[in-house]
């Protein structure tokens, strides 16, 4: 087990767990006002378990507001060595205008 806890899906392996775990996705709708953005990322980019999470998030949002692209955000993450494995970072960024 890592210091961040156990990765449940890997711990269970390929066992049949239909009675315990749901495979139905959670679907939600949100209204996003013009000028705002939707930012989704994996824990390979920003991890909630990192003590620096609030600072990292703020720095990331500042870059997005200045027009940073997904490629630039991944490069910034790798340059600042915030991510041990930059190829394990996933980002979805949608800007609404």
C-alpha positions in Angstrom: 0.0 0.0 0.0 1.3 3.5 -0.9 1.2 6.4 1.5 -1.8 7.6 -0.5 -3.9 4.6 0.3 -5.0 1.5 -1.6 -6.1 1.6 -5.1 -9.4 -0.3 -4.7 -9.9 -1.3 -8.4 -6.4 -2.9 -8.5 -6.8 -4.5 -5.1 -10.0 -6.3 -6.2 -8.5 -7.4 -9.6 -10.9 -8.9 -12.1 -13.3 -10.5 -9.6 -17.0 -10.4 -10.2 -18.3 -7.7 -7.9 -21.6 -6.8 -9.5 -23.5 -7.2 -6.2 -21.1 -4.8 -4.5 -19.9 -2.2 -7.1 -22.0 -0.4 -9.6 -20.7 0.0 -13.1 -23.2 2.7 -13.9 -21.6 6.1 -14.5 -22.7 9.1 -12.5 -24.0 11.7 -14.9 -24.6 15.3 -14.0 -25.5 18.4 -15.9 -24.2 21.9 -15.1 -25.0 25.3 -16.5 -21.7 27.1 -17.3 -21.9 30.9 -17.9 -20.1 32.5 -20.8 -16.5 33.4 -19.9 -16.1 30.4 -17.5 -14.4 27.1 -18.1 -14.7 23.5 -17.1 -11.5 21.9 -15.9 -11.2 18.1 -15.2 -7.9 16.5 -14.4 -6.5 13.2 -13.1 -4.6 12.9 -9.8 -1.5 12.5 -12.0 -1.8 16.3 -12.5 -3.2 17.6 -9.2 -3.6 15.2 -6.3 -6.1 15.9 -3.5 -3.7 13.9 -1.2 -0.9 16.4 -1.7 -0.4 19.0 1.0 0.3 21.6 -1.6 -3.1 20.9 -3.4 -4.6 24.4 -2.7 -1.5 26.2 -4.0 -1.2 24.0 -7.0 -4.8 24.5 -7.9 -4.6 28.2 -7.6 -1.4 28.3 -9.8 -3.1 26.1 -12.3 -6.3 28.3 -12.5 -4.1 31.5 -12.8 -2.4 29.9 -15.9 -5.8 28.9 -17.4 -7.1 32.4 -16.9 -4.1 33.7 -18.8 -5.0 31.4 -21.7 -2.7 28.4 -21.1 -3.4 25.3 -23.3 -3.6 21.8 -22.0 -0.2 21.1 -23.5 1.3 24.1 -21.6 -0.3 22.9 -18.4 1.2 19.4 -18.8 4.6 20.9 -19.6 4.4 23.2 -16.5 3.6 20.2 -14.4 6.6 18.3 -15.7 8.9 21.3 -15.4 8.0 21.9 -11.8 8.3 18.2 -11.1 4.9 18.2 -9.4 4.1 15.0 -11.2 6.3 11.9 -10.8 5.0 10.5 -14.1 4.0 13.3 -16.5 2.6 10.7 -18.9 0.1 9.8 -16.1 -1.6 13.3 -16.3 -4.9 13.7 -18.0 -6.6 17.1 -18.5 -9.9 18.1 -20.1 -10.3 21.9 -20.5 -13.4 23.5 -22.0 -13.7 27.2 -22.3 -17.1 28.7 -22.8 -17.5 32.0 -24.7 
